[in-house]
C-alpha cells in the first residue's frame, strides 16, 4: 500500500469522520431537487438516488421502506432533520 503524506492522511481521516454528515447533506440536496422536479420520470430517478443514499447511511430498513413507500419529500426532510441532530459533534 502506498504511503501517504501527513497532509493526505489528515484529509482521508477527515473524510471518514465526516462521511455521515456528507451523506446527509447529499440527501438534503435530493429533497430540494424533489421539490423542484417537474416530471414523474425525474422524481422516479431522484427517489432511486434517495434509496441508494439511505442504504449507504445504514438506516433502519423499516424506516427506509416507510420513506420510500410514502415518496414524500416532507417525510424525508423531517427524518433528515432528526438524523442531523443525532450526528456526533466534535
C-alpha positions as CSV (number, residue, x, y, z in Angstrom):
1,X,0.0,0.0,0.0
2,X,1.2,3.4,-0.9
3,X,2.4,5.7,1.9
4,X,0.5,8.9,2.3
5,X,1.9,12.2,3.4
6,X,0.7,13.6,6.8
7,X,-1.4,16.1,4.9
8,X,-3.1,13.3,2.8
9,X,-3.6,11.2,5.9
10,X,-5.4,14.1,7.6
11,X,-7.7,14.6,4.5
12,X,-8.6,10.9,4.5
13,X,-9.2,10.9,8.2
14,X,-11.4,14.0,8.0
15,X,-13.4,12.5,5.1
16,X,-14.2,9.3,7.0
17,X,-15.0,11.3,10.2
18,X,-17.5,13.5,8.3
19,X,-18.9,10.8,6.0
20,X,-22.3,10.7,7.6
21,X,-22.6,14.5,7.5
22,X,-21.7,14.5,3.9
23,X,-24.3,11.8,3.1
24,X,-27.0,13.7,5.0
25,X,-26.1,16.9,3.1
26,X,-26.5,15.0,-0.2
27,X,-29.9,13.8,1.0
28,X,-30.9,17.4,1.8
29,X,-29.9,18.3,-1.8
30,X,-32.1,15.5,-3.1
31,X,-35.0,16.8,-1.1
32,X,-34.6,20.2,-2.8
33,X,-34.4,18.5,-6.2
34,X,-37.6,16.5,-5.4
35,X,-39.5,19.7,-4.6
36,X,-38.3,21.2,-7.9
37,X,-38.8,18.1,-10.1
38,X,-41.3,18.8,-12.8
39,X,-41.9,15.3,-14.2
40,X,-42.7,11.9,-12.7
41,X,-39.7,10.5,-14.6
42,X,-37.4,12.9,-12.9
43,X,-39.0,12.2,-9.5
44,X,-38.6,8.4,-10.0
45,X,-34.9,8.9,-10.8
46,X,-34.4,11.1,-7.7
47,X,-36.2,8.5,-5.4
48,X,-33.8,5.8,-6.7
49,X,-30.9,8.0,-5.7
50,X,-32.5,8.6,-2.3
51,X,-32.9,4.8,-1.8
52,X,-29.1,4.4,-2.5
53,X,-28.2,7.2,-0.2
54,X,-30.3,5.7,2.6
55,X,-28.7,2.3,2.1
56,X,-25.3,3.9,2.4
57,X,-26.3,5.6,5.7
58,X,-27.4,2.2,7.1
59,X,-30.8,3.5,8.1
60,X,-33.2,1.0,9.7
61,X,-34.8,-1.0,6.9
62,X,-38.4,-0.4,8.1
63,X,-37.9,3.3,8.2
64,X,-36.3,3.3,4.7
65,X,-39.3,1.2,3.4
66,X,-41.7,3.7,5.0
67,X,-40.0,6.7,3.5
68,X,-39.8,5.1,0.0
69,X,-43.4,3.9,0.2
70,X,-44.7,7.4,1.1
71,X,-42.5,9.1,-1.5
72,X,-42.9,12.3,0.4
73,X,-40.2,14.9,0.3
74,X,-41.6,16.3,3.6
75,X,-41.3,12.9,5.4
76,X,-37.7,12.6,4.1
77,X,-36.9,16.1,5.2
78,X,-38.2,15.6,8.7
79,X,-36.2,12.4,9.1
80,X,-33.0,14.1,7.8
81,X,-33.6,16.8,10.4
82,X,-33.8,14.2,13.1
83,X,-30.7,12.3,11.9
84,X,-28.7,15.5,11.6
85,X,-29.5,16.4,15.2
86,X,-28.1,13.0,16.3
87,X,-24.8,13.3,14.5
88,X,-21.8,13.3,16.9
89,X,-20.3,16.8,17.3
90,X,-16.6,17.4,17.9
